[in-house]
Amino acid sequence: MKILIVEDNALMSYTIKSLLQKLGHEVVGEAEDGESALQAYAALKPEAVFLDLILPGKSGVEILEEIRGIDPGARVVIITAVDQAELDCKLSKKGAAAVLRKPFSYEELREVVDRMAL
């Protein structure tokens, strides 16, 4: 899969990229904020987006809505340390393919990617 990573923490971005590459996926782009994420999505047309929930400027929820506005079939995985059932429900209603909780394991990431590939 061709994947866009949207994460403002350089170490977390590097970790996600490394794990995705280990799983055989291609990271086609990286962004650190909402505006660059939307530009990268439009330009690169990735098959999936790994999107941090808390970013400078626009929130991950706003970016999710805008990406889904561009492409209603977009597969977006939200990455967050926030653990709330109410938030999961909101993200699901807005079209998130999955929610991945920080800190996550290699196996958890693999399971999310495998589910999206079905």
N, C-alpha and C positions, 0 to 999 in steps of 0.2 A: 504494500500500500504506500502511496505517496502521502506524507503527513506534514502538516504545518504545526509547529509548537509555538504557543503564545504564553510566555512566562517571563516575568521581570527579574527573577532571581537566576543569575548566571549559573550557579552550581546546580540548581534544580533543572534548568534547561539542558545543561550538559548531561546530567544523569538520565533524563527522559530520552534524550537523543541517543545516548550510548545504548540504553536498553532496547529501544526500538530498532536500532541498527543490528543489535545482537539477534533480534527476532527476525531479521531479514527484511525490514522495511526501510524505505528511503525517506529521510527527512529533507523535504524540498525547500523549507524555509523556516525562519525563526523570527519572532516579533516580541517586543517588550511592552507594548501598550496597544490600546484599542485602535487608534488610527492606523498604525503600521500593520496591525493584524488584518484589518479590513482591506488595506491596499494589497497585502501579500496574498490574501485569500482570492481576491479578484484577479490578480496577475498570475498566480501559480495554479489555481484550481486544484487544490489537494483533494485526495479521497477522504481524508479525515483531519480533524483539528483537535489537538490537545490544548485546552484553554484554561489558564489559571482563573480562578474566580475573582481574586482581588488584584487589581492592576492599577497603575497610575492613570488618571483620567477616567475613562469609561470603565464600568464594572464588567466582569465576565458575563453577567446576565444581559447587559445591554449589547455586548458584542455578539453573544449567542443569538439574540433577537435579530440583529442586523445581518449576520451571516445567513440565518434561516430566511431572512427577507430576500437576500440575493439568490439563495438556493434552498428551497424548502426541503430538499432531500439531503442536505448537508449532515454529515455524521460528526458530531462534536462531543468530545469527552471533557467534562468539567473536572479540573483538578483543584482540590481544596482541603484545607485543614479543618474547616467548619463541619461539625457533625450534627445535623439537625434533620429530622424526618420531614419537617415542614419545607425546608430548603430543597430537599430531594424532590418532593412533590412539585414544587414550583418549577424547578429545572426540567423535570420530566414533561410538564405541561408546555414548556417553552421549546421542547424538542431536543433536549440533551440525550445523546445516545447512551451515556453512562456517567456516573460520578465516581471518581477515583480519589480516595482519601489519602492525604499526606500524613505520616510517611507511609508509603506503599512498598510492597515487595515486588521482586521480579515476577513472581507467580501471579500476583494480583494484576499487574500490568498485562501480562501475557493473556490472562483470562478475559480481560476487557477487549484486547485487540482480537482475540479469537472470536468472541461474540459478535464483534462488528464485521468480521470477515464472512459471516454466515449469510 
